[in-house]
Amino acid sequence: MTSYDCPQFSGYIKNVGNGVGYNCMIEIRAFSDSGKTTIIDTASGFPGNLGNIDPGQRAFFEAIFFDLDSLNQIIAYDYKITWLDR
C-alpha cells in the first residue's frame, strides 16, 4: 500500500525487441467480477527510467489505484503496455 492508502501494482516489463521503446506506459484495469465486465478503477504507470527501455533491458514500474481501498476488491485485471518504437 502507498502512503496515501491507495492499492499499488508494481513489477517489471522487458523490451524483447531490437529497438529502443520510447515513452513506455503500462495501464492496468481492475474489475469487480471475473467476467471483466465492470471496471472499478484504472491505474497507469511509467517505468522508473523515464519511460525509455533499451533492447534486452527490463524496467521497474508502479501503477496506483486511487479509487480502491484494498487490492482485495479486485476480482480480475488486465493490462496494456504501450510505447513508440523509433
Secondary structure, 3 states (H helix, E strand, C coil): CCCCCCCEEEEEEECCCCCCEEEEEEEEEEECCCCCCCEEEEEEECECCCCCECCCCEEEEEEECCCCCCHHHCCEEEEEEEEEEC
